[in-house]
């Protein structure tokens, strides 16, 4: 069983930055592609970035967010820059596409002045 634990969220002013981390533990082997997802209140969870051999981003975050991974540590990161209020969501990591890994609790990001 795999556990996913996201961290690094918080309250940030518009234009600010945050770095999210995702720690994967358990039966984590040869994950080809990791992804970051987010969910706003009342909306579906959507993928915003994925990293395998290369990184792919949703239009909404292209040029502002950077996804990275450290396979030796089973960690996935999301550097978020130039944050705006529309980025206020709960952020999650999982494989991409989503596998049968149970979702973690996510980490709340709130962008507000």
PAZAPA-4460 file (N, C-alpha, C; in steps of 0.05 Angstrom, whole numbers, plus 32768, in hexadecimal, padded with zeros to 4 digits):
% residues 113
    n_x    n_y    n_z   ca_x   ca_y   ca_z    c_x    c_y    c_z   seq   type   mol
   8011   7FE8   8000   8000   8000   8000   8012   8019   8000     1      X     A
   8009   802D   7FF1   8019   8045   7FEF   800B   805C   7FFE     2      X     A
   801B   806B   800D   8010   8082   801A   801C   809B   800D     3      X     A
   800B   80AF   8009   8013   80C8   7FFD   800D   80DE   8012     4      X     A
   8021   80EE   8018   801E   8103   802C   8028   811D   8020     5      X     A
   8016   8130   801C   801C   814A   8011   8021   815E   8028     6      X     A
   8033   8171   8023   8039   8185   8036   8043   819E   8028     7      X     A
   8044   81B4   8038   8050   81CC   802D   803C   81E2   8026     8      X     A
   8022   81DC   8029   800E   81F0   8023   800D   8206   8039     9      X     A
   7FFC   8219   8034   7FF9   822F   8047   7FEB   8247   803B    10      X     A
   7FEC   825D   804A   7FE1   8276   8041   7FF7   8287   8035    11      X     A
   7FF3   8291   801D   8007   82A1   8010   7FF9   82B8   8001    12      X     A
   8007   82CE   7FFF   7FFC   82E6   7FF1   7FFE   82E2   7FD3    13      X     A
   7FED   82EF   7FC4   7FEF   82EE   7FA7   800B   82F6   7F9E    14      X     A
   8015   82E8   7F8B   8031   82EC   7F81   8046   82DC   7F90    15      X     A
   803E   82CF   7FA6   8051   82C0   7FB6   8056   82A5   7FAB    16      X     A
   8066   8296   7FBA   806F   827B   7FB2   806C   8268   7FC9    17      X     A
   8068   824F   7FC1   8068   8239   7FD4   8075   8221   7FC7    18      X     A
   8080   820F   7FD7   808A   81F6   7FCD   807C   81DF   7FDB    19      X     A
   806E   81CF   7FCC   8060   81B8   7FD7   8071   819F   7FD5    20      X     A
   806E   818D   7FE8   807C   8174   7FE7   8068   815D   7FEA    21      X     A
   806F   8147   7FDE   805F   812F   7FE0   8072   8118   7FE6    22      X     A
   806D   810B   7FFC   807D   80F4   8004   806D   80DA   7FFF    23      X     A
   8078   80C8   7FF0   806C   80AF   7FEA   807A   8099   7FFA    24      X     A
   806B   8088   8007   8077   8073   8017   8067   8059   8012    25      X     A
   8074   8043   8018   8067   8029   8014   8072   801C   7FFA    26      X     A
   8060   800E   7FEC   8068   7FFF   7FD4   806A   8011   7FBC    27      X     A
   807F   8022   7FBD   8083   8035   7FA7   809A   802C   7F96    28      X     A
   8093   8022   7F7E   80A8   8017   7F6D   80A3   8021   7F50    29      X     A
   80B8   802B   7F44   80B8   8031   7F28   809F   8041   7F1F    30      X     A
   809A   8057   7F2D   8084   8069   7F25   808D   8079   7F0D    31      X     A
   8080   8074   7EF6   8089   8082   7EDE   8083   80A0   7EDF    32      X     A
   806B   80A6   7EE7   8063   80C3   7EE6   8054   80CA   7F00    33      X     A
   805D   80DF   7F0C   804F   80EB   7F24   8040   8104   7F1B    34      X     A
   802B   810A   7F29   801C   8122   7F23   8013   8131   7F3B    35      X     A
   800E   814A   7F37   8002   815B   7F4C   7FE6   8162   7F42    36      X     A
   7FD3   8162   7F55   7FB7   8168   7F4F   7FAE   817D   7F63    37      X     A
   7F98   818A   7F5C   7F8C   819D   7F6F   7F6E   819D   7F6C    38      X     A
   7F62   81A5   7F82   7F45   81A5   7F84   7F3C   81BE   7F92    39      X     A
   7F2C   81CD   7F84   7F20   81E5   7F90   7F05   81DD   7F9D    40      X     A
   7EFB   81ED   7FB0   7EE2   81E6   7FBD   7ECB   81E4   7FA8    41      X     A
   7EBD   81CE   7FAA   7EA6   81CA   7F98   7EAE   81C1   7F7C    42      X     A
   7EC7   81BC   7F77   7ED0   81B5   7F5C   7EDE   819A   7F5C    43      X     A
   7EE1   818F   7F44   7EEF   8176   7F42   7F0D   8179   7F45    44      X     A
   7F1A   8164   7F4D   7F37   8164   7F4F   7F42   8163   7F32    45      X     A
   7F56   8173   7F2C   7F62   8174   7F12   7F80   8171   7F13    46      X     A
   7F8B   8165   7EFE   7FA8   8163   7EFD   7FB3   817E   7EF3    47      X     A
   7FC9   8186   7EFF   7FD6   819F   7EF7   7FF3   819C   7EEE    48      X     A
   7FFF   8186   7EF5   801A   8181   7EEC   8021   8163   7EEF    49      X     A
   8032   815A   7EDE   803C   813F   7EE0   8059   813E   7ED8    50      X     A
   8068   812B   7EE3   8084   8129   7EDC   808B   810B   7ED9    51      X     A
   8095   8105   7EC2   80A0   80EB   7EBC   80BD   80EF   7EB3    52      X     A
   80C2   80EA   7E99   80DB   80F1   7E8D   80DC   8110   7E8A    53      X     A
   80C5   811C   7E84   80C3   8139   7E83   80AA   8142   7E92    54      X     A
   80A7   815C   7E94   8091   8167   7EA3   807C   8172   7E90    55      X     A
   8063   816F   7E98   804D   817A   7E89   803B   818A   7E9C    56      X     A
   8031   81A1   7E93   8021   81B2   7EA5   8007   81BA   7E98    57      X     A
   7FF4   81BE   7EA9   7FDA   81C9   7EA0   7FDF   81E6   7E99    58      X     A
   7FCE   81F0   7E87   7FD1   820C   7E7E   7FD0   8220   7E95    59      X     A
   7FC0   8219   7EA9   7FBB   822B   7EBF   7FD4   8230   7ED0    60      X     A
   7FE8   821E   7ECF   8000   8221   7EE0   801A   8222   7ED0    61      X     A
   8018   821F   7EB6   8030   8220   7EA5   803F   823A   7EA9    62      X     A
   8059   8238   7EAD   806A   824F   7EB0   806B   8259   7ECD    63      X     A
   805B   824E   7EDE   805A   8257   7EFB   8062   8240   7F0E    64      X     A
   805A   8228   7F07   805F   8211   7F18   8074   81FF   7F0C    65      X     A
   8084   81F2   7F1D   8098   81DF   7F14   8096   81C5   7F25    66      X     A
   8092   81AF   7F17   8090   8195   7F25   80AB   8187   7F23    67      X     A
   80B3   8179   7F38   80CC   816A   7F38   80C8   8151   7F49    68      X     A
   80DB   813F   7F47   80DA   8126   7F56   80F6   811E   7F5F    69      X     A
   80F6   8110   7F75   810F   8104   7F7F   8109   80E7   7F85    70      X     A
   810F   80D6   7F72   8107   80BA   7F75   8117   80AC   7F8B    71      X     A
   812E   80B5   7F91   813E   80A9   7FA7   8130   80AC   7FC2    72      X     A
   8121   80C3   7FC4   8113   80C8   7FDD   80F5   80C3   7FDB    73      X     A
   80EC   80BB   7FC4   80CF   80B8   7FBF   80C0   80D1   7FC5    74      X     A
   80CA   80E7   7FBB   80BE   8102   7FBF   80B7   810E   7FA4    75      X     A
   80A2   811E   7FA5   8099   812E   7F8E   8095   814A   7F99    76      X     A
   809D   815E   7F89   809B   8179   7F91   808C   818A   7F7D    77      X     A
   8080   81A0   7F87   8073   81B3   7F76   807B   81CF   7F7F    78      X     A
   808C   81DC   7F70   8093   81F8   7F75   807E   820A   7F68    79      X     A
   8071   821A   7F78   805C   822B   7F6E   8064   8248   7F71    80      X     A
   8065   8256   7F5B   806C   8273   7F5B   8055   8283   7F4F    81      X     A
   8057   829D   7F54   8043   82B0   7F4A   8027   82A6   7F50    82      X     A
   8023   829F   7F68   8009   8294   7F70   7FF3   82AA   7F6F    83      X     A
   7FDB   82A2   7F68   7FC4   82B4   7F67   7FAD   82A6   7F75    84      X     A
   7F98   82B6   7F7C   7F82   82AA   7F8B   7F75   8292   7F7E    85      X     A
   7F77   8290   7F63   7F6B   8279   7F56   7F7A   825F   7F5B    86      X     A
   7F92   8261   7F67   7FA1   824A   7F6E   7F99   823F   7F89    87      X     A
   7F87   824C   7F96   7F7D   8242   7FB1   7F6E   8228   7FAD    88      X     A
   7F7A   8213   7FB8   7F70   81F8   7FB5   7F7D   81E6   7FC9    89      X     A
   7F73   81CD   7FCB   7F82   81B8   7FD8   7F92   81A9   7FC3    90      X     A
   7FAB   81A5   7FC9   7FBE   8199   7FB5   7FC5   817C   7FBE    91      X     A
   7FC5   816B   7FAA   7FCA   814F   7FAE   7FDF   8145   7F9B    92      X     A
   7FEC   812F   7FA2   7FFE   8121   7F8F   7FF3   8105   7F8B    93      X     A
   7FFA   80FA   7F75   7FF3   80DE   7F6F   8002   80D7   7F55    94      X     A
   7FFF   80BF   7F4C   800B   80B8   7F32   7FFB   80C6   7F1D    95      X     A
   8006   80C7   7F05   7FF8   80D3   7EEE   7FFB   80C0   7ED6    96      X     A
   7FE5   80B5   7ECC   7FCA   80B8   7ED6   7FC7   80AC   7EF2    97      X     A
   7FB1   80B2   7EFE   7FAC   80A9   7F1A   7FAA   808A   7F1B    98      X     A
   7FB8   807F   7F2E   7FB8   8062   7F32   7FA6   805B   7F49    99      X     A
   7FAA   8043   7F54   7F99   803C   7F6B   7FA5   8045   7F86   100      X     A
   7FBA   8056   7F85   7FC4   8061   7F9E   7FAF   8072   7FAB   101      X     A
   7FAC   806E   7FC5   7F98   807E   7FD3   7FA1   809B   7FD5   102      X     A
   7F8F   80AD   7FD1   7F95   80CA   7FD3   7F9D   80D1   7FEF   103      X     A
   7FB1   80E3   7FF1   7FB8   80EE   800B   7FA4   8103   8013   104      X     A
   7FA9   8110   8029   7F97   8125   8034   7F9A   813F   8025   105      X     A
   7FB0   8141   8016   7FB5   815A   8008   7FC0   8170   801A   106      X     A
   7FC7   8186   800D   7FD1   819D   801C   7FC3   81B6   8012   107      X     A
   7FB8   81C6   8024   7FA8   81DD   801C   7FBB   81F4   8015   108      X     A
   7FB5   8200   7FFE   7FC3   8219   7FF6   7FAE   822F   7FF4   109      X     A
   7FB2   8244   8002   7FA0   825B   8001   7FB0   8274   7FF9   110      X     A
   7FA7   8280   7FE3   7FB4   8298   7FD9   7FA1   82B0   7FDE   111      X     A
   7FA9   82C1   7FF0   7F98   82D7   7FF7   7FA9   82ED   8004   112      X     A
   7F9F   8306   7FFF   7FAD   831C   800C   7FA0   8324   8026   113      X     A
***
